[in-house]
Amino acid sequence: MIADLIAPLQPGSDYFETRRPRVISIYRYWDTQRADRLMPRRADIDPADMVEHLPGILLIDVEGEDENGLGIFRYRVVGTREVANRRKDPTGKIVQDGYFAESADAALRSYESVRAHRAPVFEVISFVSNDGVRIEEDSIMLPLSENGIEVSQILVYSEGQDARGPAPLHPYHSDGTPDINPDVSIEDIEKEAGESK
């Protein structure tokens, strides 16, 4: 059972003074893309506009409601940092089978809050992972809507650091494509790759 919903983000609060810059920038991008609408459509969000965010992105489909009237949520897109945090790729799984939070109920509460309010939700997430690592993250959840009324997807961006420190730099995937780490510039990646030759 889901506990009380999380209150929607109030942009007039001190939120913008205390949050990480990339968390703020993705909210501002979402806000610009929605224009005068309650929520933007998925087509309004261009991954090329937020390359530095991609490792920490989740795109979650809302697949209707269950028998209790709560949303059914499924991972559609999972960024490389989010996969690394989980030690597995939850793409295609329902949230209960792929969450990275204190519990499945905690994850569902966050997404249900976005769906019910039809508004962004911000959370500071703090928990100990299944492998005993303390996780501290800022997480912003942004609703998308195809019909302008109901939430059809949720764009999530999380940024933080666990007790192991920042994620290591792996400049290239096994297929030779660059791995974009938001804390490292393209120039740093190319320089490191050149030094390793």
ZITA-V144916 format. One line per field, one symbol per residue. ss: DSSP state (H for helix, E for strand, C for the rest). psi: psi as a letter, one per 40 degrees, with the letter a starting at -180 (. if undefined). burial: + if it has 24 or more other C-alpha atoms within 12 Angstrom, else -. Layout:
ss=???
psi=???
burial=???
//
This chain:
ss=CCCCCCCCCCCCCCHHHHCCHHHHHHHHHHHHHHCCCCCECHHHCCHHHHHHHHHHEEEEEEEEECCCCCEEEEEEEECHHHHHHHCCCCCCCEHHHHCCCCCHHHHHHHHHHHHHHCCCEEEEEEEECCCCCEEEEEEEEEEECCCCCCCCEEEEEEEEEECCECCCCCCECCCCCECCCCCCCHHHHHHHHHHCC
psi=hhaiihiihhdeaedeeeiiddddddddddddddbeidiiideehhddefdeeddeiihhihfaiaeeeiihhhhdhhiddddddeeiheheiiddeeigadiddddddddddddddfiihiihhhihideehhhhihhhhhiihdeedihdihhhhihahaeeaiiihgdiideeiihhheehidddddddddde.
burial=----++-++---------+--+++-++-+++-++---+++++--+-----+++++++++++++------++++++++++++++-++--+++--+++-++++----+++++++++++++++++++++--------+++++++++++----+++++++++++++----+-+++------+++++++----+--------
//
